[in-house]
């Protein structure tokens, strides 16, 4: 599962520091209000929007998110592979 590195609200702070205030983002329709709300609430944004945020911040997705697999899911995937052999 993808998770934000740090707090998703930090992304909004980084955008603001780059000059992309929420007012400007809304005015220029750079990101939707639901995307801004998702970032405020720690909800994951879709990959296309993540790409747009990375473009705005001049960074890579790996600077903002990380994939974390639970031990339970790892075992599940291993068992599935064992069952098809």
C-alpha positions as CSV (number, residue, x, y, z in Angstrom):
1,X,0.0,0.0,0.0
2,X,1.3,3.5,-0.8
3,X,1.8,5.8,2.1
4,X,3.0,9.4,2.2
5,X,6.5,9.9,3.5
6,X,5.9,12.1,6.5
7,X,2.6,14.0,6.7
8,X,0.5,14.6,3.5
9,X,-0.1,18.2,4.8
10,X,3.7,18.7,4.3
11,X,3.0,18.4,0.5
12,X,0.7,21.5,0.7
13,X,3.4,23.3,2.7
14,X,6.1,22.4,0.1
15,X,3.7,23.7,-2.7
16,X,3.2,26.9,-0.8
17,X,6.9,27.4,-0.3
18,X,7.3,27.0,-4.1
19,X,4.7,29.7,-4.6
20,X,1.8,27.4,-5.3
21,X,-0.7,28.7,-2.6
22,X,-4.0,27.0,-2.4
23,X,-5.6,30.2,-3.7
24,X,-3.4,30.1,-6.8
25,X,-3.9,26.3,-7.2
26,X,-7.7,26.9,-7.2
27,X,-7.6,30.0,-9.4
28,X,-5.5,28.3,-12.0
29,X,-7.3,24.9,-11.6
30,X,-4.0,23.1,-11.1
31,X,-5.5,20.7,-8.6
32,X,-9.1,19.9,-7.8
33,X,-10.6,20.9,-4.4
34,X,-11.1,17.2,-3.7
35,X,-7.4,16.7,-4.2
36,X,-6.5,19.5,-1.8
37,X,-9.0,18.0,0.7
38,X,-7.4,14.6,0.3
39,X,-4.0,16.0,1.0
40,X,-5.3,17.8,4.1
41,X,-6.9,14.6,5.3
42,X,-4.0,12.3,4.6
43,X,-5.9,10.4,1.9
44,X,-3.9,9.1,-1.1
45,X,-4.2,10.9,-4.4
46,X,-4.2,9.1,-7.7
47,X,-1.1,8.5,-9.7
48,X,-1.8,11.1,-12.4
49,X,-2.3,13.8,-9.7
50,X,0.8,12.6,-7.9
51,X,2.7,13.1,-11.1
52,X,1.3,16.7,-11.5
53,X,2.3,17.5,-7.9
54,X,5.7,16.1,-8.6
55,X,5.9,18.4,-11.7
56,X,4.9,21.4,-9.6
57,X,7.5,20.5,-6.9
58,X,10.2,19.4,-9.4
59,X,10.6,16.1,-7.6
60,X,10.0,12.3,-8.1
61,X,7.1,10.3,-6.7
62,X,9.6,8.5,-4.4
63,X,10.2,11.8,-2.7
64,X,6.6,11.9,-1.6
65,X,5.3,8.3,-1.2
66,X,6.6,4.9,-0.4
67,X,5.2,1.4,-0.9
68,X,4.6,-0.5,2.4
69,X,3.6,-4.2,2.2
70,X,2.1,-5.7,5.4
71,X,3.5,-9.0,6.6
72,X,0.0,-10.5,6.1
73,X,0.0,-9.5,2.5
74,X,3.5,-10.8,1.9
75,X,2.5,-14.2,3.2
76,X,-0.7,-14.1,1.1
77,X,1.3,-13.5,-2.1
78,X,3.9,-16.2,-1.3
79,X,1.1,-18.7,-0.6
80,X,-0.6,-17.8,-3.9
81,X,2.6,-18.4,-5.8
82,X,3.1,-21.7,-4.0
83,X,-0.4,-22.9,-4.9
84,X,0.1,-22.3,-8.7
85,X,3.4,-24.3,-8.9
